Amino acid sequence: MRLRRTGQNMNCLTTAWTEHAAELRGWLRHRTGDAALADDLLQDLFLKALRQGERFCDLRNARAWLFEVARNLLADHLRMAQPMVELPEDWAAQPVDIDTVDALTGCLPRVLSELDPQDREAITLCDLQGMQQAEFARLKGLSLSAAKSRLQRARLRLRVQLSQVCQVKLGDGGVVSDFVPRPLL
């Protein structure tokens, strides 16, 4: 439904809000599981719509616009709500067995050789050669988010493979404490 201005008395936002607010509230409550948070997001949505001013009346589909903005507000909220872990004040002073970590790199060539070629390429280019992920995405014809996902999955498989092949043992705080060297075959 395209909302049109039919004089100064017509308020497109009020009309659209009256028609869609209950549905938007229900959608937000269903997704958040929190009525108060849903109402806060709904209020933010109304303010964003209000800031559109007269442009809101030119929208082709006010309902679609409202739901798109609601979805973006929810995504922003969820992104910002990621729990933060406080690091101990002495985290930098905690001992790291550099010799063990450096020696672990001797296991890397074998593990890399056993990875899928796509995983090996992503890790080699981005992590070992320092290529930016955006450049990797362009090189491979991927979107940036697809390239990041590919690299993240490759890193996970590398970690699993390192744990299995080199029998990596982690000590306190996730620090490598021991492993079994496995030279390239």
QUIPE-V448149 format. One record per pair of residues at least 12 apart in sequence whose C-alpha atoms are under 8 Angstrom apart, sorted by the first residue. I is the first residue (numbers start at 0). J is the second residue. Records with the same first field share a line. If there is no record, write none. Layout:
# QUIPE-V448149
I=J / J
This chain:
# QUIPE-V448149
0=59 / 60 / 61
1=57 / 58 / 59 / 60 / 61
2=56 / 57 / 58 / 59 / 60 / 61
3=56 / 57
4=56
11=55 / 56
12=48 / 49 / 55 / 56
15=61 / 62
19=62
23=41 / 65 / 66 / 69
24=37 / 38 / 41
27=40 / 41 / 69 / 73
40=69 / 72 / 73
41=69
43=72
44=65 / 68 / 69 / 72
48=65
95=174
96=175 / 176
99=175 / 176 / 177
100=175
103=178 / 180
105=180 / 181 / 182
106=161 / 165 / 180 / 181 / 182 / 183
107=161
108=182 / 183
109=181 / 182 / 183 / 184
110=157 / 160 / 161 / 164
111=157
114=156 / 157
118=149 / 150 / 152 / 153 / 154
119=153
121=135 / 149 / 150 / 153
122=150 / 153 / 154
125=150
132=146 / 147
133=146
164=181
165=178 / 179 / 180 / 181
166=178 / 179
167=179
